[in-house]
Amino acid sequence: MEVKVETCFLGNYDVDCGTARCIYDRLVAVLREIDVELSRVIGLGSDGASVMMGRHGGVGALLKQVNPFSIQVHCVAHRAALAALDAEKSVDNITSYKNTISSVYSFYKHSATRTNRLRQLTAELHDEDMVSLKQPCAVRWLSLHRAVKAMKHNWPAVVMELTEEALRGNAKAQGLLGQIQSYSFIAMTHALSDLLPVMTKLNLVFQKDDVNLSSIRPVVQGKHLSRHSHSSEMPRVQKRRLSWQAMKTASTWISK
C-alpha cells in the first residue's frame, strides 16, 4: 500500500501564557476548530523545552493522559542545532574564530570603498566574482558554514586589502590582518571547510518534510564515518592542535 505524507501549516497562534497547560489548551482548541479529536493524534513533535518534553507536566504528558498511545518526538533538526552548540563548547578557539570572522565582516560591511577594492582584488586573483562575506549567526552554529566558505574563498584578497589598509595606518586593519594570518585561524578555516559541509547535509536531511524517523540513525552514523575519514586525512600537527571531539559529541547527542 502506497502511503503519502502531507505536511500542512495550520497557522501561527498566540497563547495567553507559556505554561504547559496553556499551550495544551490552545492546541486542543485549534484541533477542535478543524474537527480533529485528540484520540486521532498519534504524535507530537516539539523542541526540547521542559514545558513541551516534561515527563509529568509537559504538553506531551498532558496529551498522553487523553491518548496514551500518542508518542512525542524531539524535533531532530532542533536537536542537531543544540548538538552543534554543545560541540562548540568542546573546541576552545571556535568562539575567537567566529569573533574574528564577524569583525572582518563588519569591517567591510560599513565601507563601500573597502568592499569594492576587495571585489577588484578577488576578480584579479580568481578571475571570478567575489563571494560575499557572511556573518555567523549567534544562535545558529550551522550558519558558520557559509561564513567559513566565503572566508576561505576570499582569504588571499582579504589579506591583500587589509595589508593596503594597514600600510595607510589603519590600526583595525592591522589587528585583523594579524588574526587571519595566524596558524590557528588558517588551520581552523580549512578544518571547518571539511567538517561543516557534513553537518549541513545532515541538517538538510533532518529538515525534509517527509523525513523518515527510521532513517535518522543510519544517516547520523554515515556522517560520523565521513567525519572520521576527514580526520584520518589531516596532517598530524593539525590533529594535535584541533579538537575533533566536537563532531563526536554532536553525533552521540543526536543519536540518543
Backbone bond lengths (Angstrom), bond angles and torsions (degrees), N, CA, C in turn:
res aa  C-N    CA-C-N  psi(-1)  N-CA   C-N-CA  omega(-1)  CA-C   N-CA-C  phi
1 M - - - 1.471 - - 1.524 109.50 -
2 E 1.298 115.44 129.05 1.463 120.19 -179.97 1.529 110.07 -83.07
3 V 1.309 115.48 129.60 1.463 121.67 -179.32 1.524 108.94 -114.93
4 K 1.289 116.65 129.26 1.458 122.44 179.68 1.518 109.74 -112.26
5 V 1.307 115.56 126.27 1.459 121.15 179.92 1.527 109.21 -92.77
6 E 1.297 116.88 129.68 1.464 121.60 177.78 1.523 109.38 -119.07
7 T 1.309 115.83 134.50 1.460 121.66 177.62 1.524 108.67 -113.12
8 C 1.316 116.50 123.28 1.462 121.68 -178.46 1.525 110.18 -124.80
9 F 1.307 116.12 136.30 1.462 121.08 176.12 1.522 108.29 -94.79
10 L 1.317 116.28 114.13 1.463 120.52 -176.43 1.517 112.35 -79.06
11 G 1.320 116.94 -36.61 1.456 118.67 -179.29 1.515 111.53 155.84
12 N 1.313 114.51 175.33 1.467 121.93 178.69 1.523 107.07 -115.79
13 Y 1.330 116.73 108.58 1.457 120.83 -170.43 1.530 111.90 -110.19
14 D 1.312 115.48 144.27 1.459 121.71 175.37 1.526 109.90 -81.93
15 V 1.333 114.96 149.23 1.464 120.41 173.34 1.523 107.71 -123.72
16 D 1.313 115.46 149.20 1.471 119.99 -175.97 1.522 111.95 -70.72
17 C 1.337 117.12 -30.44 1.462 120.91 179.28 1.523 108.67 -151.80
18 G 1.306 116.89 175.21 1.455 120.37 -175.16 1.509 114.69 -100.77
19 T 1.319 118.74 16.80 1.471 120.80 179.67 1.516 110.38 -78.85
20 A 1.338 115.42 160.42 1.461 120.39 179.50 1.521 111.05 -61.83
21 R 1.325 117.25 -41.92 1.460 120.97 -179.33 1.530 111.15 -62.54
22 C 1.317 116.49 -40.50 1.463 120.68 -179.07 1.527 110.62 -66.26
23 I 1.340 116.08 -43.79 1.468 120.41 178.85 1.525 110.12 -65.54
24 Y 1.334 116.50 -42.02 1.460 121.16 179.48 1.527 110.86 -60.77
25 D 1.334 116.83 -46.84 1.466 120.50 -179.72 1.522 111.56 -60.97
26 R 1.325 116.11 -39.13 1.484 119.44 179.24 1.525 110.05 -67.41
27 L 1.337 116.23 -39.63 1.454 121.07 178.17 1.528 111.25 -61.18
28 V 1.314 115.79 -45.49 1.469 121.16 179.35 1.530 110.35 -61.56
29 A 1.339 116.35 -42.71 1.465 120.62 -178.82 1.530 111.01 -63.71
30 V 1.331 117.03 -41.18 1.464 120.93 -179.96 1.530 110.32 -65.63
31 L 1.335 116.51 -43.43 1.466 120.03 180.00 1.523 111.40 -63.88
32 R 1.306 116.51 -37.44 1.464 119.79 179.24 1.524 111.77 -67.24
33 E 1.349 115.60 -31.59 1.469 119.43 178.39 1.528 111.65 -62.89
34 I 1.339 116.71 -28.00 1.468 120.17 -179.75 1.531 110.77 -107.98
35 D 1.340 116.10 17.15 1.466 122.42 175.12 1.526 113.49 60.91
36 V 1.328 116.00 43.45 1.464 121.38 175.41 1.525 108.20 -114.31
37 E 1.335 116.60 117.81 1.458 121.22 178.47 1.524 109.94 -82.92
38 L 1.344 116.00 148.98 1.460 120.28 179.88 1.520 112.29 -60.61
39 S 1.317 117.37 -25.82 1.464 120.93 179.50 1.527 111.68 -65.44
40 R 1.340 115.59 -18.67 1.467 120.42 -179.93 1.524 112.09 -97.02
41 V 1.306 117.45 -3.77 1.466 121.78 179.01 1.525 108.61 -86.33
42 I 1.313 117.36 118.86 1.466 120.21 -175.11 1.524 113.11 -102.27
43 G 1.321 117.77 -10.24 1.455 117.95 -178.19 1.504 112.81 -161.56
44 L 1.311 115.19 159.38 1.462 122.73 177.84 1.517 108.52 -135.48
45 G 1.317 116.07 122.15 1.453 120.99 175.54 1.520 109.74 -105.18
46 S 1.327 117.31 134.62 1.464 120.54 -176.06 1.516 110.13 -155.40
47 D 1.342 115.30 178.06 1.452 119.42 172.64 1.535 108.33 -78.96
48 G 1.305 115.98 -174.22 1.462 118.86 -174.35 1.509 114.96 -94.45
49 A 1.323 118.21 12.59 1.467 120.39 -179.91 1.523 110.28 -62.62
50 S 1.332 115.86 144.56 1.460 120.64 -178.14 1.520 111.84 -61.29
51 V 1.339 116.89 -29.70 1.458 119.49 179.86 1.534 110.68 -64.49
52 M 1.346 116.61 -24.49 1.457 120.76 177.81 1.521 112.16 -98.57
53 M 1.349 116.38 -41.53 1.464 121.00 -171.72 1.525 113.79 -98.34
54 G 1.331 118.30 -5.83 1.457 120.91 -176.89 1.529 112.30 -52.71
55 R 1.338 117.37 131.68 1.462 121.57 -174.29 1.524 113.11 -67.89
56 H 1.312 115.88 -28.70 1.460 118.57 -175.12 1.531 113.11 -107.61
57 G 1.323 116.94 -39.76 1.456 118.61 -175.22 1.503 115.14 -122.97
58 G 1.360 117.99 8.56 1.451 121.06 179.70 1.526 112.26 -75.72
59 V 1.326 115.77 170.52 1.455 120.56 179.78 1.523 110.68 -60.10
60 G 1.328 116.48 -41.27 1.461 120.10 178.85 1.520 112.19 -62.18
61 A 1.336 116.03 -39.91 1.466 120.39 178.79 1.526 110.93 -65.75
62 L 1.313 117.55 -39.56 1.463 121.15 177.43 1.527 110.95 -65.26
63 L 1.323 115.90 -36.38 1.460 120.19 178.05 1.525 110.98 -66.65
64 K 1.329 115.87 -37.22 1.460 120.17 179.84 1.532 112.09 -67.20
65 Q 1.317 116.74 -27.15 1.461 119.21 177.60 1.528 111.25 -63.29
66 V 1.319 116.37 -30.78 1.468 121.44 179.01 1.521 110.70 -91.95
67 N 1.340 116.00 -37.86 1.459 121.64 -178.76 1.530 108.88 -131.35
68 P 1.341 117.59 90.66 1.468 121.32 -176.24 1.525 113.99 -61.62
69 F 1.313 118.20 -18.36 1.460 121.16 -176.30 1.530 112.80 -90.46
70 S 1.308 117.03 -3.65 1.464 119.43 179.25 1.522 110.42 -73.09
71 I 1.313 116.65 150.29 1.457 121.68 178.78 1.524 109.52 -119.44
72 Q 1.326 115.73 155.28 1.452 120.21 -179.85 1.517 109.32 -121.40
73 V 1.324 116.22 133.04 1.457 121.78 -177.19 1.516 109.60 -123.36
74 H 1.323 115.00 128.58 1.460 120.52 173.71 1.524 107.66 -74.28
75 C 1.322 117.74 119.31 1.468 123.33 -178.01 1.528 110.41 -45.74
76 V 1.334 116.04 118.24 1.457 120.08 -173.10 1.532 111.84 -68.32
77 A 1.334 117.72 -33.07 1.467 119.77 177.72 1.525 110.30 -66.64
78 H 1.325 116.10 -41.30 1.461 120.39 177.58 1.523 110.01 -66.43
79 R 1.319 116.51 -38.64 1.456 120.70 179.58 1.529 111.22 -65.80
80 A 1.331 115.98 -36.71 1.463 119.97 176.87 1.526 111.14 -62.80
81 A 1.344 116.35 -39.66 1.466 120.29 178.65 1.530 110.45 -64.75
82 L 1.339 116.71 -40.87 1.460 120.39 177.58 1.523 110.72 -65.69
83 A 1.341 116.13 -38.05 1.461 120.16 178.37 1.520 111.23 -63.22
84 A 1.338 115.62 -40.01 1.463 120.34 178.74 1.527 110.87 -64.09
85 L 1.333 116.24 -41.61 1.464 119.88 177.78 1.518 110.97 -64.30
86 D 1.334 116.20 -39.12 1.455 120.73 178.83 1.530 110.48 -66.77
87 A 1.345 115.47 -39.18 1.462 120.14 179.09 1.524 111.54 -65.85
88 E 1.327 116.23 -35.29 1.464 120.46 -179.56 1.529 111.64 -58.10
89 K 1.318 115.94 -34.84 1.465 120.57 -177.21 1.530 112.05 -66.51
90 S 1.347 116.78 -20.97 1.461 119.81 -178.28 1.528 112.63 -86.91
91 V 1.342 117.14 -3.14 1.463 121.09 178.01 1.527 107.95 -116.42
92 D 1.307 115.52 111.12 1.466 121.28 -169.60 1.529 113.64 -59.19
93 N 1.337 118.01 -42.44 1.464 118.90 -171.12 1.522 114.25 -96.71
94 I 1.343 118.58 12.23 1.461 120.25 175.87 1.530 110.85 -64.23
95 T 1.325 116.53 -43.26 1.461 120.39 -177.67 1.527 111.17 -61.67
96 S 1.332 116.96 -46.65 1.463 119.91 179.56 1.528 110.79 -66.30
97 Y 1.324 117.03 -33.86 1.466 120.85 178.04 1.527 110.29 -64.67
98 K 1.332 116.76 -45.66 1.463 120.86 178.68 1.525 111.09 -63.55
99 N 1.323 116.38 -37.90 1.469 119.83 178.64 1.530 111.27 -63.99
100 T 1.335 115.71 -39.01 1.461 119.49 179.36 1.526 111.00 -65.09
101 I 1.337 116.60 -44.95 1.464 120.06 178.98 1.528 110.51 -62.22
102 S 1.325 116.72 -40.71 1.471 120.40 178.52 1.517 111.02 -64.10
103 S 1.326 116.92 -38.26 1.466 120.92 179.65 1.528 111.18 -66.56
104 V 1.336 116.07 -41.34 1.471 120.00 177.40 1.527 109.90 -63.87
105 Y 1.326 115.90 -42.73 1.468 120.73 178.42 1.529 110.75 -58.35
106 S 1.326 116.71 -47.55 1.461 121.19 -178.80 1.527 111.79 -66.08
107 F 1.329 116.76 -34.57 1.464 121.66 -179.03 1.518 111.10 -60.17
108 Y 1.341 116.03 -38.01 1.465 119.83 -178.35 1.527 112.72 -93.26
109 K 1.307 116.62 -27.60 1.466 119.58 -178.48 1.523 111.36 -61.60
110 H 1.315 117.17 -36.82 1.461 121.55 -174.73 1.529 113.20 -92.24
111 S 1.321 117.55 13.27 1.466 120.14 178.64 1.521 110.40 -144.58
112 A 1.327 116.01 108.64 1.462 120.50 178.23 1.525 110.82 -66.32
113 T 1.327 116.79 -32.56 1.469 121.26 -179.79 1.524 110.55 -63.99
114 R 1.332 116.49 -48.13 1.469 120.45 178.93 1.528 111.10 -63.37
115 T 1.322 116.40 -41.38 1.462 120.31 -179.29 1.519 111.25 -63.79
116 N 1.322 117.21 -42.28 1.463 120.87 178.89 1.527 111.46 -64.41
117 R 1.331 115.76 -40.08 1.460 119.33 178.02 1.529 110.54 -66.41
118 L 1.310 117.06 -39.00 1.464 121.73 177.48 1.523 110.35 -63.63
119 R 1.319 116.11 -39.37 1.472 120.72 178.27 1.531 110.57 -64.99
120 Q 1.337 117.22 -40.06 1.461 121.03 178.56 1.535 110.88 -63.29
121 L 1.329 116.07 -44.68 1.463 120.23 -179.31 1.523 111.41 -64.89
122 T 1.313 116.08 -38.85 1.468 119.94 179.05 1.518 110.72 -63.53
123 A 1.331 116.37 -42.22 1.468 120.71 179.35 1.521 110.91 -63.22
124 E 1.341 116.68 -38.36 1.461 120.51 -179.71 1.524 111.73 -70.09
125 L 1.320 116.55 -36.84 1.465 120.66 -176.59 1.524 112.53 -81.56
126 H 1.336 116.72 -40.84 1.465 120.85 -174.66 1.522 113.48 -107.03
127 D 1.323 117.29 -10.56 1.463 121.42 -175.53 1.529 110.71 56.03
128 E 1.312 115.89 38.19 1.466 121.52 177.73 1.520 108.60 -156.30
129 D 1.350 115.29 169.69 1.460 119.88 -177.99 1.533 111.61 -68.50
130 M 1.314 114.40 152.57 1.461 120.67 178.23 1.528 110.40 -71.21
131 V 1.319 115.86 141.22 1.455 121.29 171.58 1.524 106.97 -85.33
132 S 1.315 116.59 119.49 1.466 120.65 -175.22 1.522 111.12 -55.61
133 L 1.323 115.97 135.10 1.452 120.39 176.73 1.527 109.36 -66.29
134 K 1.316 115.78 144.40 1.463 121.18 -178.01 1.523 109.61 -121.08
135 Q 1.326 114.49 152.61 1.461 120.34 176.67 1.525 109.12 -105.37
136 P 1.337 118.40 126.71 1.466 119.99 178.17 1.525 110.48 -62.61
137 C 1.319 116.08 135.63 1.459 120.93 178.24 1.517 109.07 -75.13
138 A 1.315 116.72 135.76 1.456 121.39 -175.29 1.518 112.55 -66.00
139 V 1.328 117.78 -29.47 1.465 120.44 -174.63 1.525 112.86 -107.12
140 R 1.324 117.94 -3.73 1.463 120.65 179.01 1.515 109.12 -127.04
141 W 1.330 115.06 97.26 1.455 121.10 -174.28 1.525 111.21 -61.15
142 L 1.339 116.90 -33.39 1.452 120.10 -176.52 1.525 112.49 -69.67
143 S 1.322 118.04 -15.70 1.471 120.24 176.24 1.525 110.57 -67.78
144 L 1.326 116.36 -12.27 1.460 120.90 178.45 1.525 111.24 -62.32
145 H 1.330 117.42 -24.11 1.469 121.62 -177.57 1.522 111.59 -56.32
146 R 1.324 116.87 -51.03 1.471 120.44 -178.50 1.520 111.45 -64.81
147 A 1.347 115.86 -36.96 1.463 119.80 -179.64 1.529 110.86 -66.94
148 V 1.326 116.62 -41.43 1.468 121.15 179.49 1.530 110.38 -67.69
149 K 1.323 116.40 -41.90 1.467 120.87 179.63 1.528 110.75 -60.15
150 A 1.332 116.09 -43.47 1.465 120.32 179.74 1.527 110.86 -67.37
151 M 1.323 117.11 -40.80 1.463 120.27 -179.86 1.523 111.32 -64.81
152 K 1.326 116.59 -42.82 1.470 119.79 -179.85 1.529 110.96 -62.53
153 H 1.328 116.45 -40.79 1.462 120.66 -179.13 1.533 111.44 -68.88
154 N 1.320 116.39 -40.69 1.468 120.97 -173.51 1.525 113.56 -93.80
155 W 1.327 118.25 -2.90 1.467 120.72 -171.41 1.528 114.00 -51.80
156 P 1.341 120.33 -49.19 1.478 118.99 179.99 1.528 112.44 -58.51
157 A 1.333 116.67 -43.29 1.463 120.36 -179.31 1.522 110.74 -68.09
158 V 1.326 117.44 -38.05 1.465 121.06 178.90 1.526 109.89 -63.53
159 V 1.329 116.65 -43.00 1.468 120.16 178.28 1.521 110.58 -60.79
160 M 1.310 117.39 -44.61 1.460 121.00 -179.70 1.525 111.71 -64.65
161 E 1.332 116.79 -43.21 1.461 119.66 -177.95 1.526 110.88 -68.56
162 L 1.342 116.47 -41.18 1.465 120.01 178.19 1.526 110.63 -64.67
163 T 1.333 116.31 -35.87 1.471 120.09 177.89 1.530 110.16 -62.54
164 E 1.332 116.26 -42.56 1.473 119.82 177.52 1.523 110.37 -61.96
165 E 1.324 116.82 -43.43 1.462 121.00 179.41 1.532 110.64 -64.06
166 A 1.335 115.98 -41.46 1.466 119.88 -178.87 1.523 111.58 -64.92
167 L 1.335 116.84 -38.78 1.467 120.95 179.28 1.518 111.89 -66.24
168 R 1.357 115.87 -22.92 1.462 119.65 175.97 1.525 112.05 -87.69
169 G 1.327 116.06 5.72 1.462 120.49 174.83 1.510 115.46 93.84
170 N 1.319 118.12 14.25 1.464 121.60 179.54 1.522 109.03 -79.65
171 A 1.328 116.40 107.20 1.466 121.15 -176.97 1.526 111.97 -65.76
172 K 1.335 116.95 -36.15 1.466 121.01 178.97 1.511 110.31 -61.99
173 A 1.326 116.80 -44.92 1.462 121.39 179.65 1.524 110.85 -63.44
174 Q 1.321 116.20 -38.98 1.461 120.18 179.33 1.522 111.07 -63.03
175 G 1.325 116.45 -41.17 1.456 120.32 178.85 1.519 111.97 -66.59
176 L 1.332 117.13 -44.30 1.471 120.78 179.11 1.522 111.29 -64.68
177 L 1.322 115.95 -36.94 1.458 120.51 -179.93 1.529 110.71 -60.57
178 G 1.322 115.87 -44.02 1.458 119.76 178.22 1.517 112.47 -63.11
179 Q 1.330 116.74 -36.56 1.463 120.59 -178.68 1.519 112.25 -69.90
180 I 1.334 117.87 -45.94 1.466 119.29 -175.18 1.527 112.49 -79.47
181 Q 1.342 117.68 -11.65 1.461 120.32 176.19 1.524 112.21 -95.42
182 S 1.324 117.35 -1.40 1.456 120.30 179.83 1.520 110.92 -71.49
183 Y 1.327 116.17 154.12 1.461 120.33 -179.80 1.527 110.90 -60.06
184 S 1.335 116.77 -44.93 1.459 120.31 -175.45 1.523 111.68 -60.95
185 F 1.354 117.04 -38.90 1.468 120.24 -179.54 1.526 110.93 -68.65
186 I 1.322 116.97 -45.22 1.464 120.51 -179.21 1.525 110.57 -64.79
187 A 1.340 116.04 -44.38 1.464 120.06 -179.94 1.521 111.02 -63.51
188 M 1.336 116.61 -42.08 1.459 120.24 -179.82 1.528 111.15 -65.58
189 T 1.333 116.59 -37.90 1.468 120.29 178.51 1.518 110.93 -60.02
190 H 1.321 117.12 -47.08 1.463 120.57 -178.16 1.525 111.68 -72.57
191 A 1.313 116.89 -36.01 1.468 119.54 178.15 1.526 110.84 -65.25
192 L 1.330 116.55 -45.52 1.465 120.29 179.46 1.520 111.67 -68.69
193 S 1.327 117.72 -27.91 1.458 120.54 177.02 1.518 111.67 -64.06
194 D 1.324 116.77 -27.05 1.461 121.21 175.24 1.523 111.73 -85.61
195 L 1.308 116.26 -38.27 1.461 120.95 -173.05 1.531 113.76 -79.99
196 L 1.316 117.10 -45.06 1.463 120.70 -172.60 1.529 114.44 -64.65
197 P 1.348 120.61 -35.72 1.468 118.63 175.87 1.529 112.53 -59.56
198 V 1.330 116.64 -33.46 1.464 120.36 177.77 1.524 109.88 -64.20
199 M 1.335 116.38 -46.49 1.462 120.29 179.65 1.526 111.78 -67.64
200 T 1.331 116.83 -35.19 1.462 120.04 179.65 1.526 110.81 -65.45
201 K 1.334 117.04 -45.14 1.464 120.51 178.01 1.526 110.84 -61.82
202 L 1.321 116.02 -39.45 1.460 120.42 177.97 1.525 110.50 -62.07
203 N 1.311 116.15 -43.53 1.461 120.66 -178.96 1.527 111.67 -66.35
204 L 1.327 117.46 -37.03 1.463 121.05 178.60 1.532 111.03 -65.62
205 V 1.319 116.48 -35.96 1.466 119.78 175.72 1.521 110.04 -63.11
206 F 1.334 116.05 -43.27 1.466 120.72 -178.51 1.530 112.02 -65.74
207 Q 1.320 117.71 -26.55 1.451 120.83 -175.89 1.531 113.67 -89.82
208 K 1.311 117.38 1.91 1.460 120.14 177.84 1.528 110.38 -64.41
209 D 1.308 116.04 144.56 1.465 120.64 179.37 1.518 112.19 -64.89
210 D 1.347 116.35 -31.51 1.459 120.09 -175.55 1.529 112.31 -112.98
211 V 1.335 117.43 34.70 1.458 120.35 -179.37 1.522 110.00 -61.42
212 N 1.333 115.68 135.03 1.459 122.81 -179.90 1.528 108.64 -94.17
213 L 1.330 117.29 122.10 1.456 120.75 -176.50 1.524 111.60 -59.38
214 S 1.328 117.45 -32.63 1.461 120.13 -178.05 1.526 112.47 -69.71
215 S 1.330 117.24 -16.88 1.464 120.73 -178.09 1.524 112.54 -91.99
216 I 1.322 117.80 -8.12 1.457 120.60 -174.16 1.520 111.81 -64.49
217 R 1.335 117.01 -49.79 1.465 119.26 -177.81 1.531 112.46 -61.09
218 P 1.351 119.91 -46.41 1.472 118.80 176.60 1.526 113.21 -59.75
219 V 1.336 117.14 -37.32 1.462 120.09 179.45 1.530 110.15 -65.26
220 V 1.329 116.45 -44.06 1.469 120.28 178.93 1.519 110.37 -62.52
221 Q 1.328 117.04 -43.89 1.461 120.40 179.87 1.518 111.37 -63.45
222 G 1.343 116.65 -38.56 1.460 120.06 178.77 1.519 112.10 -64.70
223 K 1.330 116.89 -41.96 1.463 120.53 178.39 1.522 110.97 -69.34
224 H 1.334 116.21 -31.08 1.459 119.83 177.91 1.530 109.81 -65.95
225 L 1.337 116.97 -40.64 1.461 120.96 176.82 1.525 110.59 -66.12
226 S 1.327 116.87 -36.80 1.458 120.73 177.32 1.519 110.86 -62.08
227 R 1.329 116.40 -40.07 1.463 120.86 177.67 1.515 110.27 -62.20
228 H 1.349 117.49 -39.92 1.464 121.44 179.73 1.525 110.90 -64.86
229 S 1.341 116.92 -37.12 1.463 119.59 179.88 1.520 110.96 -66.05
230 H 1.346 116.85 -37.81 1.469 120.14 176.20 1.515 110.10 -64.84
231 S 1.318 116.91 -40.77 1.463 121.36 -177.47 1.519 111.26 -64.80
232 S 1.351 116.15 -38.62 1.464 119.45 -177.50 1.519 112.08 -69.37
233 E 1.347 117.35 -21.65 1.455 121.29 -179.15 1.521 112.82 -89.13
234 M 1.336 117.87 -7.70 1.455 120.65 -177.04 1.527 111.44 -75.67
235 P 1.322 118.50 146.63 1.453 121.19 173.45 1.529 110.60 -58.74
236 R 1.328 116.16 148.27 1.459 120.15 -175.86 1.520 112.40 -59.39
237 V 1.339 117.82 -36.72 1.459 119.90 -178.52 1.524 110.99 -65.07
238 Q 1.341 116.88 -33.99 1.456 118.92 177.92 1.522 110.79 -70.52
239 K 1.325 116.76 -35.59 1.459 119.47 179.40 1.521 110.65 -62.39
240 R 1.333 116.75 -34.40 1.456 119.19 -179.66 1.514 111.30 -72.60
241 R 1.325 117.31 -34.58 1.462 120.31 -173.03 1.528 114.00 -90.61
242 L 1.320 117.48 -25.57 1.468 120.27 -177.75 1.515 110.44 -108.06
243 S 1.297 116.81 135.14 1.461 121.24 -179.99 1.520 110.57 -90.73
244 W 1.332 115.75 116.48 1.457 119.82 177.64 1.530 110.71 -94.00
245 Q 1.337 116.09 8.72 1.453 119.91 174.74 1.525 111.36 -61.84
246 A 1.323 116.53 -22.28 1.469 120.50 -178.06 1.525 111.41 -58.93
247 M 1.325 117.89 -50.72 1.462 120.68 -178.13 1.520 110.88 -65.98
248 K 1.343 116.63 -38.40 1.459 120.02 178.80 1.524 110.42 -62.39
249 T 1.328 115.42 -42.64 1.463 120.07 178.63 1.527 110.75 -61.13
250 A 1.329 116.57 -44.09 1.460 120.68 -179.35 1.526 111.20 -63.45
251 S 1.340 116.91 -44.08 1.455 120.32 -178.22 1.522 111.39 -63.89
252 T 1.335 115.48 -42.74 1.459 119.60 179.60 1.517 111.23 -64.90
253 W 1.330 115.72 -41.46 1.475 121.95 -177.26 1.521 110.52 -62.67
254 I 1.339 116.55 -44.14 1.459 120.89 -177.50 1.525 111.03 -69.67
255 S 1.356 116.50 -34.61 1.460 121.00 -174.12 1.514 113.48 -74.81
256 K 1.329 117.80 -12.16 1.456 119.91 -176.87 1.528 111.19 -60.29
